[in-house]
Amino acid sequence: MDWHEKNVEFNALIKQLFHDGDWQKRAEAARRLGILKDGRATNLLCRALRSEEDHIVTNKIIEALGRIGDGRATLRIVEKLQEEQEKYEIDKFRIIYIIESLIRIKDKRALTFIAPILESSDHELKNLAQKAFDAIEPNWKKIIENERNKTIQEIFKTGK
């Protein structure tokens, strides 16, 4: 596929993501944008993430942003993580999508927000949080050891 064909597909997928009334088509558009791994989609997917109301489409947008791997998406994804953590009943699968995307992006700013999950009573989420720390900051355990008088959030706070 040449550049022109990719560009036509990209534009059609963006249009579908924002304007299609069928949630399944919007979810498919998000998935395909992730597969294209075109950095041009990052800001548009972040905008869609803020406005999308369908749960499944939101998860596909988060997944697509992770596949693209652009650090510009980190704060928007973290915003969704914080929203989820503030709910009375969290959606474990949403948190899994979020952490897996943050693992792919490998942005150290995410560590502050993933840190509380290291204390989770859910072993699957706790293990995934440890996997995220291992991927993003391989020496995290040693860093924590050296900074015993600080919380994990304080240690990895990088500012917004």
N, C-alpha and C positions, 0 to 999 in steps of 0.2 A: 504494500500500500504506500503510495507516494504522499508527499506532504499535503498536497491539495485535497486528496481523498480523506486523509486523517483530519484535516481542518474542517471539512464538510461534516464528517461524523461527530467531531468535537462540538461544533455549533449546534447540531441537531440534538445531541445528548443534553447540552445545557438548556436548550429550549424545552425539551421534554421534562427535565428535572424541575423547572420552574413553572411550567404552564400546563402540564398534563393533569387532568382531573382524576386519573386512575392511579392509585397509590402503587400498584404493582409495576406500572410503567415508570413511575418516578424512581422506585427502588432499583429497577433494572438499569435505568440511566445512571444512577449513582454508582452502581456496581461496575458498569462498563467504563465510566470515567476513571475509576480506580485502576482498572486493568490497563487503560491507556497510559497511566502514570505521567500525564502531562501537567507540569507545574502550573500552567496557566489556569487550571481548574481549581487550584487551592483556595483563592479568595472567594470564588463563586460558590464553592462547596461550603465554605465557612458561612457565607451569607445564607445559603439554603439551610444549613444546620440551625441557624438562629430562628428561622421562620417556619421550618417544617413542623407539622403537628402530628403526622403519622409516625407511630412508634417504630415500625419496621423500616420505613424510609430513613428515619433518623439514624438507626443502627447501620444501614447501608452507607450513608454519608460518612459516618465515623470510620467505618471500615475502609472506604475509598480514600479518605484523607490519610489513613495509616499506610495504605499501599503506595500512595504518592510519596510519602515520607518527607514532606516539606515542613520545616520547623515553624513556618508562619501559622500553621494550624494548631499548634500546641495549646495556646491560651484559650481558643474557642472550644477545643475538646475538653480541656480542664474545667472550663465553665460548666459543661454538661456533667462532668464528674461531680462537681460541687453541688449542682442541682439534684443529682441522684442521691448523694449522701445526705442531703437535707430532708429527704422524703421520710415519711413514717415507715413505709414499706419500700425498701430499695429493690430495684430490678437487677438481680445478680447478673443476668445476661448482658444488660446494658453496660454494667461495670466491666465485664469481661471484654466486650467490644472496645471499650474505651482504653483499658490497660493494654490490650494487644496492639491497638493503633499507636499508643504512646511508645511501646517497645520498638515498633518499626521506625518511628520518627527519631528516637534517641536524643531527645532534647532534655537537658539536665533541669530545666525549669519545671518539668513535670514531677520531679522527685518529691518536692515539698507536698504536693497534692496526693501522691500515691502513698506517702509515708504512713498516714493513719491506717491504711489497709494492712500494713504489716502487723498490726495488732488485732486484726479481725478474728472473730471466733469461727468464721467459715474457712476451713482449711484450703479449699480450692482457691478462694480469693487471696488468702495469705500467701500461698505458694506462687500465685501469679504475680503478686506485688514483689515478692523476692526475685522472681525471674526478671521483672522490669528493672529492679535495682541492679541486678547482675548485668543486664544488657546495656543499661544507660551509664552506670558508674561501677565498673567491675571491682573497684577497691572500696566499695561502700562500707563493708564491715570494719575494715581497718580504719577508715576515716571516723566512723562512729566511736571506735575504741579510743582513738586519740582525742576525741572531743566529748568525754564522758559527762562534763558538766552542762551540756546543751541537749536540747531535744532533737530528734531527727529532723523535724521541720526547721528548726533554727540552723542546723548544720547545712542543710541543702537549700536554704532560702537564697534565691538569686535575684529577687526583685522582679516586679512585673513590668 
